[in-house]
Amino acid sequence: MSDRYAQLVNSRPGGLLARQVGLPRPARLERHSPGDPVIRGRVLLAAAPQGRLLEPVAAVLAQARCELATHPDQRVRELVARAGLDATIFNPQAPGEQRLKALVFDASGIADSGELASLHAFFHGAVAQLDRCGRAIVLGTPMDDCASVAQKTAQRALEGFTRSLGKEVGARGATVQLVLVGAGAEHAVASTLRFLLSPRSAYVSGQTIRVNRARRPENVDWERPLQGRLALVTGASRGIGEAIASTLARDGARVVGLDVPALAEDLRRAMARLDGEAIELDITAPDAPDALAQRFSTGLDVIVHNAGVTRDRTLAKMPPERWSELMDVNLCGQERIDQALLDAGALNDNGRIVCVSSMSGIAGNAGQTNYATSKAGVIGRVQALAGELAERGLAISAVAPGFIETQMTAKMPIAIREAGRRMSSLGQGGLPVDVAETIAWLAQPASGGLNGNVIRVCGQNFLGA
């Protein structure tokens, strides 16, 4: 369903009216099309003293052929030149506009609260030049890798900064993220930086993302990073599931879509368009886990747990079957399938499990105690399994969508629907492709360092953590 309010205030006459009466005008978000560069426009790169991430970040920007600017900082300019980049000098005091598409700041070297002033020094002079649908990325050090209480304090403070800045620039369609890079994980930042700088991350903002140590990716085809990978997507017949399957196929994966027999016609149609395979199966059936383990006995690279249902009712009016039926689909079925695949060794080396949770699992929602419980359980599984799977050469992560424009949200009462759209920094609902792009990023072979992350795809929803 289209967002008629956003269409109106972004039209010429509607925009004039909106400005006159002070109505919010959510920006038209830029989204990725095949063949697009990582980013169109200049990237301003800087660092606090003792930052350890400038060199790997500059290498990523060089490989992505980004147009770069720096301040006249000798250390930064030497590292940028070493990466093969010819950077212009940014001077916020110069006459005329110097528009920027992205601001990237290495804050990993900030060692105490006094040094947090470097955040203000960098962003104060640059944020006004950030274009619509621009990007701001702060890179930091996880608290576990900090050497002192003072450093831990300062690095934790980065989260408050990035979340607040996201709420300041969101009306322009701009996003802000904090990326915490663990010791020894410096080489593993490429997939994350490329995703966050690009329009693929249009509806992801205000996130704190942890990059852990992982194997060094080799010979990555960034246009088709899933080339040669086999991916299973549950709930793939329509909506978000169909978008996930389509995006994985676009990125080179061979896709197998799964859904219940009642949706077989839609599933077959979706898979035929992608030259994929359709599996008609109820994941709650007693024989489903063994059937899937047998089907993928020769190896599976990615499984996306997207299948899910809602059975809304206030708790006092919720019969037991309404609780158990939902839990079986949204959580218990996933657990049984994953265990069967792991026991059979069906997940290939460097494989991925990506789970679809929900903002309801983070913030809760009246009338959805069953749904929120199941989606919080999904997050719990991701966090609990991450260490065990890392030892097997695998990774698990989750996405938590906020308000996404689907058939389900189109049926909401208009007041609730409009509130859902506007209660975020970006002031609008997301699209199924926004969830799909995030999952495709997490599923990449080069994203092994993202093990255990839960990424909200919510436009920086005002509710929840």
Stockholm file with secondary structure:
# STOCKHOLM 1.0

chainA/1-465         MSDRYAQLVNSRPGGLLARQVGLPRPARLERHSPGDPVIRGRVLLAAAPQGRLLEPVAAVLAQARCELATHPDQRVRELVARAGLDATIFNPQAPGEQRLKALVFDASGIADSGELASLHAFFHGAVAQLDRCGRAIVLGTPMDDCASVAQKTAQRALEGFTRSLGKEVGARGATVQLVLVGAGAEHAVASTLRFLLSPRSAYVSGQTIRVNRARRPENVDWERPLQGRLALVTGASRGIGEAIASTLARDGARVVGLDVPALAEDLRRAMARLDGEAIELDITAPDAPDALAQRFSTGLDVIVHNAGVTRDRTLAKMPPERWSELMDVNLCGQERIDQALLDAGALNDNGRIVCVSSMSGIAGNAGQTNYATSKAGVIGRVQALAGELAERGLAISAVAPGFIETQMTAKMPIAIREAGRRMSSLGQGGLPVDVAETIAWLAQPASGGLNGNVIRVCGQNFLGA
#=GR chainA/1-465 SS CCCHHHHHHTSHHHHHHHHHHTCCCCCCCCCCCTTCCSCSSEEEEEECTTCSCHHHHHHHHHHTTCEEEECSCHHHHHHHHHTTCCCEECCTTSSSCCCEEEEEEECTTCCSGGGGHHHHHHHHHHGGGEEEEEEEEEEECCGGGCSSHHHHHHHHHHHHHHHHHHHHHGGGTCEEEEEEECTTCGGGCHHHHHHHHSGGGTTCCSEEEEECCCCCCCSCCTTSTTTTCEEEEESCSSHHHHHHHHHHHHTTCEEEEEECGGGHHHHHHHHHHHTCEEEECCTTSTTHHHHHHHHTTTCEEEEEECCCCCCCCCGGGCCHHHHHHHHIIIIIHHHHHHHHHHHTTCEEEEEEEEEECCTHHHHCCTTCHHHHHHHHHHHHHHHHHHHHHHHTTCEEEEEEECSBCSHHHHTSCHHHHHHHHHSBTTCSCBCHHHHHHHHHHHHSGGGGGGTTCEEEESSSBSSCC
#=GC SS_cons         CCCHHHHHHTSHHHHHHHHHHTCCCCCCCCCCCTTCCSCSSEEEEEECTTCSCHHHHHHHHHHTTCEEEECSCHHHHHHHHHTTCCCEECCTTSSSCCCEEEEEEECTTCCSGGGGHHHHHHHHHHGGGEEEEEEEEEEECCGGGCSSHHHHHHHHHHHHHHHHHHHHHGGGTCEEEEEEECTTCGGGCHHHHHHHHSGGGTTCCSEEEEECCCCCCCSCCTTSTTTTCEEEEESCSSHHHHHHHHHHHHTTCEEEEEECGGGHHHHHHHHHHHTCEEEECCTTSTTHHHHHHHHTTTCEEEEEECCCCCCCCCGGGCCHHHHHHHHIIIIIHHHHHHHHHHHTTCEEEEEEEEEECCTHHHHCCTTCHHHHHHHHHHHHHHHHHHHHHHHTTCEEEEEEECSBCSHHHHTSCHHHHHHHHHSBTTCSCBCHHHHHHHHHHHHSGGGGGGTTCEEEESSSBSSCC
//
